[in-house]
C-alpha cells in the first residue's frame, strides 16, 4: 500500500511533501480530464535530503525531458489519461511539482508514493 501525495490537483505548483524515511522510493503520476482538453501538462518529481546545519533545497530527481520536466505527449493528452512511473529516487522527502498545465474543462492530477517501508 502506498500514500496518495497528489489527490486531484487542478493547478500548477508544488504538491505537499511526503516524508517516509525510506531509502528507495517509487512515484507514479497520472492525470484524468473530463469535459475538455489538455494541451500541455508538465511536472517535476523533486526530492530533498535533510542535512545537519545545511539549508533545505529541493532538487529535480527525474531528467526525462528538457529541464528535468516530465511531459505527457500529445497523444496521451488527447486520450485524456496517462501514467508516468519513476523509481529509485534517493531523497528523504518527495514531492511532485506541476510546472505547466494548459487546459479547458477539468484536469485532475494524481500521484501515488511507494517505498520499501509501505
N, C-alpha and C positions, 0 to 999 in steps of 0.2 A: 504494500500500500504506500502511496506517496502523499504529497501535500499539494494542494492547488495553490499556486503562487500568483496567478492572474486568473480572475474569475469574471469573464465577460467585460473586460475593459474596452471602452469605446473612445479613447482619446490618446494622444501622444504623451510621452513622459515615462519616467522610471516607475516600475511597479514596486510593491513592498519588498523588503529584504527578507530573505529566508536564511536562517542560520541553523545548521544541523550538527556541526561538529564532526561531520564525516570527511573522509579524505577522497572518496570517489563519488562523483555526482553525475546525474543524468538529468537533462531538462528536455521536455517535449513542448513545443509551441504550436498552436493551431488557431485557426480563425473560422468563423462562420459569417455569412452575410445573408440577410433576408430583406426583401423588398427594395433592392437597389443593386449597386455595383461598387466594386473596389478597383481603383486604377493604380494605386501604389500602396504597398504595405511593407515597411522595413523595420527591423528591430535588431537590437544587440543583446547578447547574453553577456552579462557583466559579473565580475567577481571582485571580492575584497578580501585581502588577507590582513588580519588584525595583528599588529606588532606592538611591542612594548616601546614606549617613547617615540613612536612614529605616527605621522598623520595618516588617517584613513584615506585611501584613494581607490576609486573604482577603476578597474581595467577591463577592456573588452577581451573576452575569452575566446570568441569564435571568429575566425577570419575566413569566412566563406565567400564573401563578396567584397566590393570596394569599401574601404574604411571600416572593415570588420563588421559590416552590417549584413544581416541575412535578408534576402529579398524573395518574396513569393513571386513566381513567374506570372506572365500574363495569362497563360492557360489555367493556372491554379486559381488566379483571381476570378477568371470567367466562370470556372466551375463552382465558385463560391465556397470552397472548402479546401484546406491543405494542412499538412503537418510537417514540422521540422523536428528532428531529434538530435540532441547533442550529448556526448558522454565524455568522461574523463576530464572533468573541469576542476582544476586544482585550486580551490579557494574555500575560505571559511564561510563566507556569505555569498549568496547568489541572488541576482535579480534579472528581470527582463525589462529592457528599456525600449519602448516603441518610439522610434525616431521619426517615422513618416507614416501617416495614414490619410489617404485621399479617397473619399467615398461619397456615394449617395446611398440613402437608406440607412440601415443599422448594421454596423460591423462589430462583432464582439470577438476579442482576442483572449485566448486562454493559454495558460502554461501550467504544466504539472512538473513537480520536482520529485526525484527519487534518489536515494543513496543506499549504501550497503547497510545503513542503520535502520531503514524503514522499508 
